[in-house]
Amino acid sequence: MPTPLLEVESLTKHFAVNTGSVLQRKIGWVKAVDGIDFAIAEGETLGVIGECGCGKTTTSKLILLQEKPSGGPCPRSASIAAT
């Protein structure tokens, strides 16, 4: 199998649920993304579909490194040489 252009393993993002506006206290966690795995090889396409609030945008932000993952390594991508 060729080296994937993008590989994601055990990607996780949890957001804290806080109470109060001044003295914020964590009362729980929202699991926006919980353990996603996939690899995309050259010539492949990945479609992310799902209901509202299922983590599609959060997954995209994690891949683009706009959000920091709660767990799992940052997504790895192969170097693409300009031709």
N, CA, C and O of each residue as an XYZ file, in Angstrom:
332
protein
N       0.842     -1.181      0.000
C       0.000      0.000      0.000
C       0.885      1.242      0.000
O       1.814      1.329      0.803
N       0.618      2.205     -0.883
C       1.432      3.422     -0.913
C       1.213      4.261      0.351
O       0.230      4.090      1.071
N       2.149      5.160      0.591
C       2.044      6.056      1.740
C       0.850      6.992      1.558
O       0.730      7.639      0.518
N      -0.042      7.073      2.566
C      -1.203      7.956      2.444
C      -0.795      9.426      2.396
O       0.200      9.821      3.003
N      -1.573     10.236      1.666
C      -1.340     11.680      1.653
C      -1.766     12.304      2.971
O      -1.169     13.280      3.424
N      -2.807     11.735      3.591
C      -3.289     12.207      4.891
C      -3.701     10.996      5.716
O      -4.444     10.135      5.244
N      -3.218     10.937      6.942
C      -3.541      9.817      7.838
C      -3.943     10.371      9.197
O      -3.241     11.200      9.775
N      -5.075      9.905      9.698
C      -5.596     10.336     10.991
C      -5.845      9.093     11.834
O      -6.483      8.147     11.371
N      -5.345      9.086     13.067
C      -5.519      7.943     13.973
C      -5.991      8.438     15.339
O      -5.373      9.317     15.939
N      -7.073      7.873     15.811
C      -7.592      8.138     17.163
C      -7.751      9.627     17.454
O      -7.412     10.087     18.544
N      -8.259     10.369     16.498
C      -8.435     11.807     16.663
C      -9.595     12.081     17.616
O     -10.690     11.547     17.443
N      -9.347     12.917     18.622
C     -10.334     13.195     19.664
C     -10.353     14.682     19.985
O      -9.304     15.320     20.077
N     -11.554     15.231     20.156
C     -11.708     16.620     20.616
C     -12.892     16.683     21.554
O     -14.023     16.396     21.162
N     -12.628     17.061     22.800
C     -13.667     17.230     23.808
C     -13.671     18.691     24.251
O     -12.614     19.289     24.451
N     -14.856     19.254     24.402
C     -15.006     20.627     24.868
C     -15.576     20.604     26.279
O     -16.492     19.839     26.579
N     -15.018     21.458     27.146
C     -15.491     21.541     28.536
C     -16.828     22.271     28.587
O     -17.051     23.234     27.853
N     -17.712     21.803     29.458
C     -18.978     22.478     29.744
C     -18.796     23.160     31.091
O     -18.563     22.506     32.108
N     -18.907     24.502     31.084
C     -18.680     25.289     32.298
C     -19.990     25.837     32.841
O     -20.972     25.981     32.113
N     -19.984     26.142     34.137
C     -21.130     26.769     34.774
C     -20.699     28.130     35.298
O     -19.544     28.312     35.684
N     -21.615     29.083     35.313
C     -21.308     30.420     35.808
C     -20.577     31.256     34.783
O     -20.000     30.731     33.830
N     -20.605     32.573     34.987
C     -19.925     33.466     34.056
C     -18.637     34.039     34.646
O     -17.709     34.363     33.905
N     -18.575     34.165     35.972
C     -17.378     34.714     36.602
C     -16.504     33.585     37.147
O     -15.346     33.441     36.753
N     -17.050     32.809     38.028
C     -16.317     31.671     38.595
C     -16.705     30.404     37.829
O     -17.583     29.652     38.250
N     -16.047     30.191     36.721
C     -16.404     29.045     35.877
C     -15.868     27.758     36.486
O     -14.720     27.672     36.922
N     -16.736     26.775     36.498
C     -16.390     25.459     37.027
C     -16.802     24.435     35.978
O     -17.914     24.486     35.451
N     -15.899     23.502     35.679
C     -16.207     22.468     34.697
C     -17.196     21.475     35.294
O     -16.965     20.921     36.368
N     -18.303     21.257     34.582
C     -19.312     20.317     35.070
C     -19.457     19.109     34.149
O     -20.217     18.186     34.444
N     -18.733     19.117     33.043
C     -18.812     17.990     32.128
C     -18.049     18.257     30.848
O     -17.382     19.281     30.702
N     -18.158     17.320     29.930
C     -17.450     17.401     28.654
C     -18.399     17.039     27.519
O     -19.247     16.159     27.666
N     -18.251     17.720     26.390
C     -18.963     17.373     25.164
C     -17.949     16.696     24.253
O     -16.911     17.273     23.932
N     -18.252     15.473     23.840
C     -17.353     14.732     22.949
C     -17.724     15.053     21.503
O     -18.562     14.378     20.905
N     -17.091     16.093     20.947
C     -17.393     16.518     19.582
C     -16.844     15.519     18.568
O     -17.514     15.188     17.591
N     -15.633     15.042     18.801
C     -14.988     14.035     17.948
C     -14.376     13.018     18.894
O     -13.681     13.389     19.840
N     -14.625     11.749     18.649
C     -14.171     10.729     19.602
C     -13.604      9.506     18.888
O     -14.326      8.546     18.618
N     -12.312      9.547     18.585
C     -11.609      8.384     18.057
C     -11.804      8.132     16.570
O     -12.156      7.020     16.178
N     -11.582      9.138     15.736
C     -11.733      8.979     14.284
C     -10.432      8.459     13.683
O      -9.351      8.938     14.026
N     -10.534      7.480     12.785
C      -9.395      6.928     12.049
C      -9.723      6.916     10.565
O     -10.798      6.467     10.169
N      -8.796      7.411      9.736
C      -8.911      7.244      8.291
C      -7.580      7.598      7.638
O      -6.730      8.261      8.232
N      -7.427      7.141      6.409
C      -6.253      7.457      5.599
C      -6.732      7.724      4.182
O      -7.617      7.038      3.670
N      -6.132      8.731      3.556
C      -6.489      9.082      2.185
C      -5.243      8.951      1.323
O      -4.242      9.629      1.557
N      -5.308      8.078      0.330
C      -4.193      7.878     -0.593
C      -4.367      8.787     -1.805
O      -5.425      9.388     -1.994
N      -3.340      8.880     -2.609
C      -3.388      9.700     -3.823
C      -4.508      9.207     -4.733
O      -4.628      8.007     -4.980
N      -5.323     10.127     -5.230
C      -6.422      9.788     -6.127
C      -7.721      9.450     -5.427
O      -8.740      9.263     -6.091
N      -7.717      9.364     -4.091
C      -8.933      9.055     -3.339
C      -9.621     10.342     -2.884
O      -9.001     11.401     -2.792
N     -10.906     10.223     -2.605
C     -11.709     11.332     -2.103
C     -12.423     10.871     -0.841
O     -12.892      9.735     -0.770
N     -12.506     11.742      0.147
C     -13.210     11.439      1.389
C     -14.380     12.394      1.526
O     -14.209     13.609      1.428
N     -15.563     11.855      1.751
C     -16.745     12.661      2.017
C     -17.134     12.509      3.476
O     -17.233     11.392      3.983
N     -17.353     13.616      4.145
C     -17.760     13.599      5.551
C     -19.216     14.048      5.606
O     -19.530     15.203      5.320
N     -20.097     13.126      5.975
C     -21.525     13.433      6.030
C     -22.070     13.069      7.404
O     -21.520     12.210      8.093
N     -23.138     13.721      7.790
C     -23.754     13.416      9.071
C     -24.743     14.500      9.466
O     -24.890     15.515      8.786
N     -25.404     14.261     10.566
C     -26.405     15.202     11.073
C     -25.736     16.450     11.638
O     -24.528     16.469     11.876
N     -26.529     17.478     11.845
C     -26.043     18.707     12.470
C     -25.485     18.381     13.856
O     -26.101     17.652     14.633
N     -24.324     18.928     14.146
C     -23.735     18.745     15.472
C     -23.006     17.445     15.680
O     -22.703     17.088     16.818
N     -22.708     16.712     14.599
C     -22.055     15.414     14.776
C     -20.528     15.486     14.733
O     -19.863     14.469     14.932
N     -19.954     16.681     14.474
C     -18.502     16.828     14.521
C     -17.821     16.998     13.175
O     -16.595     16.913     13.101
N     -18.569     17.234     12.115
C     -17.968     17.382     10.783
C     -17.028     18.591     10.730
O     -15.883     18.468     10.295
N     -17.503     19.742     11.166
C     -16.694     20.961     11.128
C     -15.517     20.854     12.082
O     -14.413     21.279     11.742
N     -15.726     20.302     13.261
C     -14.641     20.136     14.221
C     -13.569     19.220     13.656
O     -12.380     19.486     13.828
N     -13.965     18.149     12.987
C     -13.004     17.247     12.358
C     -12.181     17.998     11.318
O     -10.959     17.854     11.263
N     -12.850     18.797     10.496
C     -12.149     19.580      9.470
C     -11.167     20.556     10.105
O     -10.040     20.700      9.633
N     -11.586     21.220     11.164
C     -10.701     22.168     11.841
C      -9.491     21.467     12.463
O      -8.389     22.016     12.471
N      -9.695     20.271     12.977
C      -8.577     19.511     13.541
C      -7.585     19.109     12.455
O      -6.374     19.168     12.670
N      -8.086     18.704     11.298
C      -7.215     18.314     10.189
C      -6.407     19.517      9.698
O      -5.228     19.385      9.371
N      -7.046     20.689      9.647
C      -6.377     21.907      9.179
C      -5.558     22.585     10.286
O      -4.977     23.648     10.067
N      -5.515     21.974     11.461
C      -4.782     22.467     12.627
C      -5.283     23.828     13.109
O      -4.512     24.626     13.643
N      -6.578     24.086     12.918
C      -7.191     25.298     13.469
C      -7.658     25.068     14.900
O      -7.890     26.026     15.637
N      -7.795     23.831     15.291
C      -8.130     23.432     16.665
C      -7.066     22.450     17.133
O      -6.492     21.714     16.330
N      -6.812     22.445     18.421
C      -5.855     21.503     19.001
C      -6.614     20.263     19.476
O      -7.596     20.392     20.208
N      -6.176     19.059     19.073
C      -6.891     17.851     19.505
C      -6.746     17.609     21.010
O      -5.738     17.968     21.618
N      -7.779     16.992     21.595
C      -7.731     16.610     23.002
C      -6.923     15.339     23.190
O      -6.314     15.131     24.240
N      -6.918     14.498     22.181
C      -6.196     13.244     22.254
C      -5.852     12.747     20.862
O      -6.439     13.174     19.868
N      -4.902     11.849     20.811
C      -4.453     11.336     19.531
C      -3.429     12.286     18.931
O      -3.394     13.468     19.271
N      -2.604     11.769     18.042
C      -1.597     12.617     17.415
C      -2.236     13.589     16.435
O      -3.347     13.356     15.958
N      -1.537     14.674     16.137
C      -2.006     15.597     15.106
C      -1.999     14.857     13.772
O      -1.148     13.995     13.554
N      -2.931     15.177     12.880
C      -2.963     14.520     11.579
C      -1.630     14.672     10.850
O      -1.001     15.730     10.887
N      -1.210     13.582     10.181
C       0.050     13.600      9.444
C      -0.245     13.619      7.955
O      -1.138     12.920      7.477
N       0.506     14.418      7.235
C       0.354     14.450      5.783
C       1.719     14.266      5.146
O       2.733     14.709      5.685
N       1.738     13.614      4.003
C       2.968     13.385      3.274
C       3.390     14.667      2.570
O       2.555     15.509      2.242
N       4.661     14.805      2.347
C       5.139     15.951      1.576
C       4.781     15.748      0.116
O       5.020     14.678     -0.444
N       4.215     16.762     -0.496
C       3.850     16.695     -1.887
C       4.794     17.606     -2.664
O       4.797     18.821     -2.467
N       5.594     17.013     -3.547
C       6.548     17.796     -4.342
C       5.822     18.523     -5.456
O       4.996     17.938     -6.157
N       6.132     19.798     -5.614
C       5.541     20.575     -6.695
C       6.117     20.111     -8.013
O       7.325     19.914     -8.142
N       5.250     19.938     -8.988
C       5.735     19.492    -10.295
C       5.522     20.560    -11.334
O       5.868     20.366    -12.499
